[in-house]
Amino acid sequence: MVLSTGSKKIKTAVFISGTGSNLKSLLKFSKLKKSPISIEMIVSNNPKSKGLNFGKIYKIRKKIFNFKKQASAEKEILLKLEKNKINLICLAGFMKILSKNFILNFKGQILNIHPSLLPKYKGLNTHEKAIRNKDEYSGCTVHFVNSKVDSGKIIIQKKVKIKKDDTPKSLAKKILYQEHKLYPKAILKISSL
């Protein structure tokens, strides 16, 4: 496994599109002594992403790429990752689907966190789907990324009970709280393999 780097921390890039709340929890985690990662780079497809502010706060380089030309954006990202010796990518609310080519060309590992109990509800609107189908539980999943959306090998999951009065918004909030705890656990789990 790529991640066993002895005592040196795994150089990590976090890809975001929105508020960066999972990025924030990963940054806090990366500062702990037991953490196997050091976050070296924040990548976003959205120049208005609030999560980019964490780059300023934590003094981490951030890069914004225009995904309208996805092939050239991905080429540029791969060069930056290589230049910065990045071995791990954590997708944290990154709202673009990386191409098969990108995934094959990145020689490290790519992880994603998804707000459902995969393989249920791949893609978007997971909370609406869980409530509409009267599921008893929803939750979140950290998985390896492969070329099919939300289909890579599952690393770890956390169940969240759906209450009768839950709305997609209230369920999203409960699940996000669990995501912040689950992502660091998944990283610890794979780094010890």
N, C-alpha and C positions, 0 to 999 in steps of 0.2 A: 504493500500500500504506500502511496506517495507521501502520506502524511506523517510517517514515522521519521522525524527529522532529529532524533536524539533530543538534546537539551535546547536546541534552537527552536524558536517559535515559527509556526507555519505562516508564511507571508500570504495575507488574505486580501481579496478585493470584495467589496460589498456593492451589489448592483441594486439601485432603488429607482422608484418613479414618483413616490408620494411623500408622506410625512416623515418617513424614516424611523418609525417607532421601533421596528425590529433592528434597524441599524443601531439605534441608541442602546438597546439592550445588549447587542453584540459588542459594541464599543466598551460598555461597562464590564462585560464578561472578559474582554481581551486584556483588561487592566489587572485582572486577578492573577495571583501567582500560579494558580493551578491551570490557568488557561493555556491551551496549546497554540493559540493563534495570536498574530499581531496584525492589526488592520492597517494596510499600507495605502489603500486607495479606495475612493468612493466613485462609482461610475453611475451616471444617470442619463436617461433619454429625455429628461424633462428639465429645462433650465429653471422652471418655477418650483421644482421639488423642494419642499420645506426641509427635507432631510439633508440637503446640501449644506445647511447651516452647521451641521455637526462637524463638517470638514473644517470650518473656521474654528469652532470651539476646541476640537481635539487636534488641530493643526495636522490634518491629513490631506494629502493632495486629492483634488476632485477633478473629474473630467466629465464634460457633457458631450454626448454624441448625438448627431442628428440621424435618427433611424429612417428618415424618408429614403435615404440611400443605404439600405441595410448592409449590403455586401461590403461597401467601402468603409462604413462605420465599424463593422465587425473586424475587418482587416486591421484597421487602425487600433482598435481595442486590443487585439491579439499582440500587436507589436508593443503596446504600452505594458501589457501584462508580462510579456517576456523580458522587456527592459527592466522592469521592477521585480523580476524573479518571483512572480506570484504563483503559488502552488494550489491555492484554493479559492474558489469563487462561491460566495453566498448570495443567492438571489433573495432579496427581501422586499417583496412588493414591487418587483420589477415587471412592468406591464408589457414587455415585448417578448416575443418568442424567439429564442436564439436559434439560428439555423443549424442544421445537421453538420454542415461544414465547420461552423464555429466550434461546436461541441467536440467534433473529431480532432480539430486542430489545437484545442486547449489540452495540454498534456497532463494537467492536474485533475482535480475533482471539481465538480459543480454540484452544489446543493441548492435545494429550493424548499421554502416552507409554503404549505398550501392550506387554506382554511376549510378543510373538510377531512373526513376519514377516508382517504383514498383506499381503494379505487373508486369510491363513490364520489360523484360530483366533481369531475375534472373541469377545468376552465373557470368561467366567471359565474357570478350570482349563486354561490354555493349556499349562502344562508337562506335565501328565498326558496331554493329547491328543497332544502332540509325541512323547512317549516311547511311548505306546500305539501310535501309527502308525509307529513305528520310523523316524522322520525322521532324516536325517543332520545337519540343522542346525535350530536354532531361532534366537531372537534377539529384538530389540526394534525398535519403530517409533515415530517421532514423527510425528503427523499433525494436520492441521486437523480441528476438530470440526464435523460437520454433524448433521442431525437423525436420521441412522441410526447405530446403535452401531458404533464402530470402522470407519467407512466413508469418512471424509473424506480429502481429498487427502494423499498421503504426502509428507513433507518429507525424511526421511532414515531409513535402517535400518542395523542392525549385526547381522551373522551371528555365531552362537555354535555351535561344533561340539558335538554331543551324543555323549558317550562311552558305551560299552557299559554301564558301571557307574553311569551317572548315574541319580539318582532325581529326582522332581519337585522335591524340596527342594534338591538340589545344583545342579540346572539353574537353579532360581530364583535361587540365590545368584550364579551366574556371570553370568546375564542382568542382574540388578540392578546388578552392578558396571559392566557396559557401559552401562546406562541412565544412570548418573550422569555418564558422559562424553558420551553422545549428546544429552541434552536441551540442554546449553549449545551444542553444535555446531549443533543445529537452530535455536536462537534466533539465533545469529550468521548462519546461512544466510538466514533470512527477513528479518532486519533489514537485510541488504545488497541485497535485491531492489529 
